[in-house]
Amino acid sequence: MTQEQKLERFAEREFKRNLNNMIVEDNKNGYVVFGKYYLTPQDHGCLVSTWTREIHCFASKRNAISWCVADKYNQFTLANTILNLDRKKQILTADIHCRQSVGKRSKSDHFYEITHMKVQPKLSLLSSVSSELEKCVNLAKYMQIRGFSNETARTIGTTAK
């Protein structure tokens, strides 16, 4: 057996062993995340699914990966919070866009002012939801970095077979 074959077998074995800790791009412009989730880019976000069901179409890949990290580490409260805040942000964004579009298309300055006034509290709420979502995403990011550190610590000093 040549050195190259040994190296290929080692790489394949290590890849399979570490698949549950990897994010791998596939040939369909999607990602296999931790060997459990599949991320598919959509027109307005990123769809997360398992091999058996669709979870949610998140507004961004960052939010989607954060949800996967929280779910992987069994932080179900954080995962649900990320999912709910993402949904709320998408709904608020769509509502604000719709109301602003109606106001801009109106022929009356009075109607435009009314729609503008009605949108202001929603903009404030959107800012609050975005801030809370950012905190949750950062927490998931921290969990993932800590997980990488723990994985590195566990593999140091082991011998490859």
ZAMAR-562911 format. One record per residue (C-alpha): residue number from 1; residue in one letter; z, y, x. Coordinates in nm, 3 decimals. Layout:
BEGIN
- i, aa, c3, c2, c1
- NUM, A, Z, Y, X
...
REM end
This chain:
BEGIN
- i, aa, c3, c2, c1
- 1, M, 0.000, 0.000, 0.000
- 2, T, -0.100, 0.336, 0.142
- 3, Q, 0.118, 0.644, 0.172
- 4, E, -0.093, 0.817, -0.093
- 5, Q, -0.037, 0.535, -0.344
- 6, K, 0.336, 0.539, -0.274
- 7, L, 0.344, 0.912, -0.327
- 8, E, 0.150, 0.884, -0.656
- 9, R, 0.386, 0.612, -0.785
- 10, F, 0.687, 0.822, -0.685
- 11, A, 0.544, 1.132, -0.856
- 12, E, 0.463, 0.937, -1.173
- 13, R, 0.811, 0.784, -1.186
- 14, E, 0.977, 1.122, -1.130
- 15, F, 0.754, 1.287, -1.390
- 16, K, 0.852, 1.029, -1.652
- 17, R, 1.217, 1.055, -1.555
- 18, N, 1.219, 1.434, -1.583
- 19, L, 0.988, 1.476, -1.885
- 20, N, 1.288, 1.556, -2.105
- 21, N, 1.355, 1.863, -1.889
- 22, M, 0.999, 1.994, -1.856
- 23, I, 0.761, 2.225, -2.037
- 24, V, 0.409, 2.097, -1.982
- 25, E, 0.083, 2.257, -2.092
- 26, D, -0.159, 2.016, -2.254
- 27, N, -0.537, 2.030, -2.263
- 28, K, -0.543, 2.171, -2.621
- 29, N, -0.385, 2.509, -2.530
- 30, G, -0.045, 2.386, -2.652
- 31, Y, 0.276, 2.283, -2.481
- 32, V, 0.488, 1.970, -2.482
- 33, V, 0.845, 2.092, -2.455
- 34, F, 1.121, 1.859, -2.332
- 35, G, 0.916, 1.557, -2.438
- 36, K, 1.030, 1.619, -2.797
- 37, Y, 0.864, 1.934, -2.932
- 38, Y, 0.506, 2.051, -2.948
- 39, L, 0.414, 2.422, -2.942
- 40, T, 0.078, 2.522, -3.082
- 41, P, -0.047, 2.882, -3.055
- 42, Q, -0.139, 3.027, -3.396
- 43, D, -0.305, 3.354, -3.501
- 44, H, 0.031, 3.520, -3.565
- 45, G, 0.277, 3.327, -3.353
- 46, C, 0.360, 2.986, -3.219
- 47, L, 0.411, 2.675, -3.433
- 48, V, 0.690, 2.441, -3.326
- 49, S, 0.674, 2.084, -3.444
- 50, T, 0.809, 1.746, -3.351
- 51, W, 0.593, 1.438, -3.353
- 52, T, 0.681, 1.386, -3.722
- 53, R, 0.725, 1.732, -3.882
- 54, E, 0.661, 2.103, -3.851
- 55, I, 0.967, 2.315, -3.780
- 56, H, 0.856, 2.680, -3.804
- 57, C, 0.587, 2.920, -3.690
- 58, F, 0.780, 3.162, -3.470
- 59, A, 0.661, 3.519, -3.409
- 60, S, 0.643, 3.463, -3.033
- 61, K, 0.633, 3.183, -2.777
- 62, R, 0.957, 3.318, -2.631
- 63, N, 1.141, 3.275, -2.963
- 64, A, 0.991, 2.928, -3.006
- 65, I, 1.098, 2.809, -2.661
- 66, S, 1.445, 2.958, -2.716
- 67, W, 1.481, 2.759, -3.038
- 68, C, 1.375, 2.442, -2.855
- 69, V, 1.631, 2.506, -2.580
- 70, A, 1.913, 2.559, -2.831
- 71, D, 1.814, 2.246, -3.025
- 72, K, 1.786, 2.040, -2.704
- 73, Y, 2.141, 2.131, -2.603
- 74, N, 2.269, 2.058, -2.957
- 75, Q, 2.356, 2.423, -3.014
- 76, F, 2.254, 2.398, -3.379
- 77, T, 2.424, 2.721, -3.485
- 78, L, 2.228, 2.914, -3.222
- 79, A, 1.906, 2.731, -3.313
- 80, N, 1.952, 2.815, -3.682
- 81, T, 2.037, 3.175, -3.598
- 82, I, 1.720, 3.210, -3.389
- 83, L, 1.511, 3.054, -3.666
- 84, N, 1.664, 3.271, -3.941
- 85, L, 1.642, 3.594, -3.741
- 86, D, 1.281, 3.519, -3.651
- 87, R, 1.198, 3.462, -4.019
- 88, K, 1.380, 3.779, -4.120
- 89, K, 1.199, 3.980, -3.853
- 90, Q, 0.861, 3.847, -3.966
- 91, I, 0.936, 3.928, -4.331
- 92, L, 1.059, 4.279, -4.247
- 93, T, 0.761, 4.346, -4.021
- 94, A, 0.517, 4.238, -4.293
- 95, D, 0.698, 4.440, -4.559
- 96, I, 0.707, 4.754, -4.343
- 97, H, 0.340, 4.719, -4.252
- 98, C, 0.244, 4.672, -4.617
- 99, R, 0.445, 4.972, -4.740
- 100, Q, 0.319, 5.195, -4.460
- 101, S, -0.040, 5.093, -4.531
- 102, V, -0.001, 5.173, -4.900
- 103, G, 0.152, 5.509, -4.814
- 104, K, -0.126, 5.598, -4.571
- 105, R, -0.397, 5.507, -4.822
- 106, S, -0.243, 5.714, -5.101
- 107, K, -0.405, 6.039, -5.205
- 108, S, -0.074, 6.206, -5.286
- 109, D, 0.152, 6.359, -5.023
- 110, H, 0.446, 6.307, -5.258
- 111, F, 0.378, 5.930, -5.278
- 112, Y, 0.339, 5.914, -4.899
- 113, E, 0.680, 6.081, -4.854
- 114, I, 0.844, 5.840, -5.100
- 115, T, 0.704, 5.535, -4.922
- 116, H, 0.801, 5.684, -4.586
- 117, M, 1.160, 5.734, -4.710
- 118, K, 1.176, 5.377, -4.845
- 119, V, 1.058, 5.236, -4.512
- 120, Q, 1.323, 5.410, -4.300
- 121, P, 1.615, 5.176, -4.387
- 122, K, 1.389, 4.877, -4.329
- 123, L, 1.294, 5.011, -3.986
- 124, S, 1.662, 5.043, -3.903
- 125, L, 1.728, 4.688, -4.025
- 126, L, 1.429, 4.562, -3.823
- 127, S, 1.573, 4.723, -3.511
- 128, S, 1.908, 4.557, -3.577
- 129, V, 1.750, 4.214, -3.639
- 130, S, 1.535, 4.249, -3.326
- 131, S, 1.839, 4.335, -3.118
- 132, E, 2.037, 4.038, -3.252
- 133, L, 1.741, 3.804, -3.195
- 134, E, 1.709, 3.931, -2.837
- 135, K, 2.076, 3.846, -2.775
- 136, C, 2.025, 3.493, -2.907
- 137, V, 1.708, 3.445, -2.699
- 138, N, 1.893, 3.562, -2.388
- 139, L, 2.175, 3.317, -2.460
- 140, A, 1.924, 3.032, -2.489
- 141, K, 1.761, 3.149, -2.167
- 142, Y, 2.099, 3.139, -1.995
- 143, M, 2.161, 2.786, -2.128
- 144, Q, 1.826, 2.672, -1.991
- 145, I, 1.887, 2.826, -1.648
- 146, R, 2.233, 2.669, -1.638
- 147, G, 2.074, 2.337, -1.736
- 148, F, 1.827, 2.364, -1.449
- 149, S, 2.113, 2.433, -1.209
- 150, N, 2.303, 2.130, -1.334
- 151, E, 1.994, 1.911, -1.302
- 152, T, 1.944, 2.031, -0.947
- 153, A, 2.306, 1.966, -0.863
- 154, R, 2.285, 1.611, -1.000
- 155, T, 1.973, 1.517, -0.804
- 156, I, 2.089, 1.650, -0.467
- 157, G, 2.188, 1.367, -0.237
- 158, T, 2.023, 1.091, -0.438
- 159, T, 1.784, 0.862, -0.263
- 160, A, 1.432, 0.811, -0.392
- 161, K, 1.325, 0.451, -0.441
REM end
